[in-house]
Amino acid sequence: MPPATPKPEILAAFEDTKGFMPVDEGLALYAAAVEAGALGLPLLEVGTYCGRSTILLADAAREAGTVAVTVDHHRGSEEQQPGWDYHDPEVVDPEVGLMDTLPTFRRTLHRAGLEDHVIAIVGRSPQAARVWGGKVGLVFIDGGHTDEHASNDYEGWAPHVADGGLLLIHDVFPDPVDEFTGQAPYRVYLRALASGAFTEVSAAGSLRVLRRTGAGV
């Protein structure tokens, strides 16, 4: 059976939204979200930015009758700060002088007609993970790229992945030349495999899809 694909209007909304995920990885994310949605549990994302990937998770959640949850402080990750390659001055709040992607994200959901299918948690990932009480069908780690942030995201959220659920890790770059952008996610990916709790299902570009097949993290 071929993997599920988003409707043309959903894919168009994804492509029109600020963000860094290419289409092939987006399609793999959507297919995984549809599969995980069959568990009837929330689909959770760490790292919202402007909502590019949230669109795909939200549409998959809508189709499954569940909800997408997305966690972000909306002040930008390390490489999005002023002076770095991924900084976008259009998402800086002129009043406080800091990044604020929340208004852009809300407009993204409104334009896509997906506001009713998303719960947005505005705050730090470790704090949100500590108060999260239930299981989820999918965790998509796409937050900060330092070892501290990537490890916190994994340690905080991977325990919530239900049996048979999926753990997705973005920006996995095995080449040491990508130390700043992808080595921390790569190390988390290796840790997940070494734990015995997760088994790799597929890969698309820098996206890795793993399934919970054992206990622990």
C-alpha positions as MATLAB code, in Angstrom:
seq = 'MPPATPKPEILAAFEDTKGFMPVDEGLALYAAAVEAGALGLPLLEVGTYCGRSTILLADAAREAGTVAVTVDHHRGSEEQQPGWDYHDPEVVDPEVGLMDTLPTFRRTLHRAGLEDHVIAIVGRSPQAARVWGGKVGLVFIDGGHTDEHASNDYEGWAPHVADGGLLLIHDVFPDPVDEFTGQAPYRVYLRALASGAFTEVSAAGSLRVLRRTGAGV';
ca = [
       0.000    0.000    0.000;
       1.549    3.367   -0.979;
       2.200    5.920    1.772;
      -0.489    8.495    2.470;
      -0.022   11.846    0.759;
      -1.478   15.245    1.700;
      -4.226   16.879   -0.304;
      -2.970   19.443   -2.845;
      -4.193   22.395   -0.778;
      -2.403   21.110    2.323;
       0.828   20.560    0.422;
       0.500   24.050   -1.081;
       0.010   25.546    2.388;
       3.100   23.683    3.593;
       5.193   25.005    0.706;
       3.932   28.565    1.211;
       4.888   28.689    4.894;
       8.238   29.915    6.228;
      10.444   27.048    7.284;
      13.300   24.783    6.330;
      11.804   21.337    5.714;
      11.991   20.277    2.042;
       9.034   18.647    0.326;
      10.398   15.089    0.341;
      10.861   15.194    4.098;
       7.435   16.791    4.495;
       5.835   13.947    2.580;
       7.612   11.414    4.799;
       6.462   13.310    7.897;
       2.871   13.317    6.673;
       2.899    9.592    5.890;
       4.284    8.825    9.351;
       1.697   11.093   10.989;
      -1.156    9.344    9.181;
       0.176    5.958   10.269;
       0.617    7.080   13.882;
      -2.793    8.733   13.861;
      -4.362    5.288   13.670;
      -3.443    4.865   17.346;
      -5.960    7.585   18.176;
      -3.449    9.509   20.291;
      -2.109   13.063   19.923;
       0.674   13.771   17.451;
       3.313   15.932   19.132;
       5.945   18.190   17.643;
       8.860   19.907   19.385;
       9.851   23.009   17.424;
       7.017   24.930   15.783;
       8.749   27.938   14.193;
       6.131   29.325   11.764;
       4.081   26.147   11.424;
       5.358   24.634    8.186;
       5.474   21.070    9.507;
       2.565   21.677   11.892;
       0.270   21.946    8.874;
       1.044   18.358    7.925;
       0.652   17.015   11.452;
      -2.591   18.924   11.950;
      -4.137   17.633    8.747;
      -3.151   14.056    9.619;
      -4.612   14.570   13.095;
      -7.827   15.938   11.610;
      -8.174   12.891    9.373;
      -7.591   10.575   12.348;
      -9.948   12.403   14.691;
      -7.181   13.373   17.072;
      -5.122   16.539   17.623;
      -1.652   17.861   16.868;
       0.290   19.377   19.764;
       3.216   21.674   19.019;
       5.706   22.984   21.586;
       7.876   26.066   21.121;
       8.933   29.177   23.044;
       8.767   31.063   19.720;
      11.945   33.039   20.411;
      13.929   31.097   17.829;
      16.669   28.516   18.142;
      20.387   29.271   18.198;
      20.953   29.535   14.461;
      17.955   31.857   13.996;
      19.295   34.659   16.173;
      20.653   37.947   14.705;
      23.971   37.460   12.961;
      23.374   33.804   12.101;
      22.566   32.289    8.707;
      18.942   31.388    9.475;
      17.926   34.693   11.012;
      14.779   36.248    9.515;
      14.216   39.878   10.553;
      10.563   39.632    9.469;
       9.797   37.595   12.593;
      11.423   39.956   15.090;
       9.063   41.765   17.454;
      10.033   45.441   17.017;
       8.742   46.361   20.454;
      10.938   43.978   22.434;
      13.653   43.367   19.849;
      13.399   39.575   20.098;
      12.204   36.929   17.704;
       8.531   36.074   18.000;
       7.230   33.528   15.520;
       3.930   33.022   17.341;
       1.910   35.604   15.337;
       3.191   34.141   12.064;
       2.357   30.642   13.256;
      -1.192   31.644   14.156;
      -1.681   33.173   10.726;
      -0.368   29.948    9.184;
      -3.001   27.845   10.942;
      -5.757   30.326   10.163;
      -4.961   30.401    6.448;
      -4.843   26.598    6.306;
      -8.124   26.208    8.207;
      -6.468   24.075   10.863;
      -6.830   26.111   14.051;
      -9.333   23.674   15.556;
      -6.955   20.741   15.188;
      -3.874   22.107   16.972;
      -2.959   22.729   20.588;
      -0.026   25.127   20.765;
       2.095   25.041   23.910;
       4.122   28.246   24.212;
       7.035   27.502   26.505;
      10.222   25.537   26.976;
      10.200   21.921   25.875;
      11.588   20.373   29.110;
       9.029   22.206   31.249;
       6.168   21.145   28.995;
       7.373   17.539   28.978;
       7.459   17.417   32.766;
       3.770   18.301   33.052;
       2.573   16.227   30.096;
       0.604   13.341   31.534;
      -0.323   10.968   28.731;
       0.946    8.932   25.820;
       1.247   10.185   22.248;
       1.215    8.355   18.958;
       4.060   10.372   17.505;
       6.853   12.621   18.724;
       8.623   14.759   16.130;
      11.843   16.278   17.490;
      12.736   19.393   15.513;
      13.955   21.844   18.147;
      17.340   23.266   19.098;
      20.531   21.796   17.669;
      22.790   21.895   20.709;
      23.420   18.659   22.571;
      21.666   20.130   25.600;
      18.485   20.997   23.726;
      18.345   17.875   21.557;
      18.996   15.612   24.558;
      16.386   17.413   26.650;
      13.811   16.997   23.890;
      14.554   13.303   23.603;
      14.650   12.626   27.348;
      11.517   14.682   27.936;
       9.297   13.411   25.148;
      10.488    9.963   23.997;
       9.103    8.305   27.175;
       5.635    9.471   26.124;
       5.687    7.583   22.808;
       3.128    4.778   23.039;
       3.867    1.160   22.162;
       3.967    0.976   18.383;
       4.120    4.761   18.154;
       6.659    6.697   16.140;
       9.635    8.858   17.076;
      10.797   11.191   14.315;
      14.062   13.110   14.476;
      14.789   15.931   12.042;
      18.115   17.382   10.876;
      20.074   14.172   11.309;
      23.392   14.763    9.548;
      26.058   12.098   10.157;
      28.879   14.147    8.561;
      30.936   15.974   11.239;
      31.083   19.009    8.949;
      27.485   19.617   10.044;
      28.428   19.897   13.727;
      26.275   22.973   14.353;
      23.213   22.031   12.322;
      22.885   18.303   12.606;
      25.327   16.448   14.820;
      23.309   16.784   18.035;
      20.169   15.335   16.397;
      22.380   12.623   14.907;
      23.694   11.716   18.348;
      20.139   11.577   19.700;
      19.178    9.312   16.798;
      22.069    6.954   17.629;
      21.068    7.022   21.286;
      17.496    6.067   20.436;
      18.678    3.107   18.374;
      21.140    1.999   21.063;
      18.426    2.110   23.725;
      16.688   -0.939   22.312;
      13.393    0.926   22.668;
      13.233    2.133   19.065;
      13.764    0.516   15.678;
      14.361    2.518   12.514;
      11.507    2.365   10.006;
      12.605    4.720    7.240;
      14.671    7.757    6.315;
      14.053   10.686    3.983;
      16.763   13.288    3.636;
      17.655   14.342    7.184;
      14.455   12.874    8.675;
      14.595    9.570   10.567;
      11.469    7.610   11.465;
      11.685    5.135   14.340;
       9.057    2.939   15.972;
       8.785    2.077   19.648;
       9.405   -1.665   19.836;
      10.627   -1.926   23.420;
      10.578   -0.308   26.821;
      12.693    2.618   27.986;
      14.510    5.420   26.153;
];
